[in-house]
Amino acid sequence: MDYSLPAWLGALIGTVVAVAVYVPAIRIVDRHLRAQGGSTTLEEREDFESRIALVRRSILGIDIAILATLGYWIGKALAGAGGPPAPH
């Protein structure tokens, strides 16, 4: 497995983009979930809040996994595109 600096920088940039995208995305999802949640009792409210927290963590994890991987691949492709051809 090749661990090049451009690939890792691409993964880092992808992670930063993922965190930047997370903030507006979670606001939209949070607003939507809270509009649907008509919990009345304390137990229902606590259960609802724990589900929202799980959704937030899931969105962040998936967001980082996808964008960091995409950044890694882009960095690896850009590093390979500018280098000398491989000997045969």
FIKEKOL-895889 format. One record per residue (C-alpha): x, y, z. Coordinates in steps of 0.2 Angstrom, whole numbers, plus 5000, padded with zeros to 4 digits. Layout:
REM residues N
XYZ
...
This chain:
REM residues 88
500050005000
500750174995
500750315008
501150474999
501150645006
499950714993
498750574997
498750605016
498650795013
497050755002
496350655016
496650795028
495850925017
494350805014
494150785033
494150975035
492850995021
491850855030
491850955046
491351115037
489951025028
489350945044
488851105053
487451165040
486950985036
486650945055
485651105057
484451055043
484250875050
484050935068
482751055063
481850925053
481950795067
481350915080
479850975070
479350785069
479650745088
478150785098
478650695114
477650735129
478450645144
480150655151
480650485146
480050505128
481050675127
482650585134
482450445121
482150575107
483750675112
484750515113
484150465095
484650645089
486350625096
486550455088
486050535071
487250675073
488750555077
488250445062
488150595050
489850655055
490650485054
489950445037
490350625031
492150605037
492350435030
491750475013
492650645011
494250595018
494350445007
493850544992
495250674997
496550534998
496050464981
496150634973
497850674982
498550504976
497950534958
498650704957
500350644964
500350504951
499850624937
501350734939
502750604942
503850524929
503250374920
503550204928
504950104921
504449944911
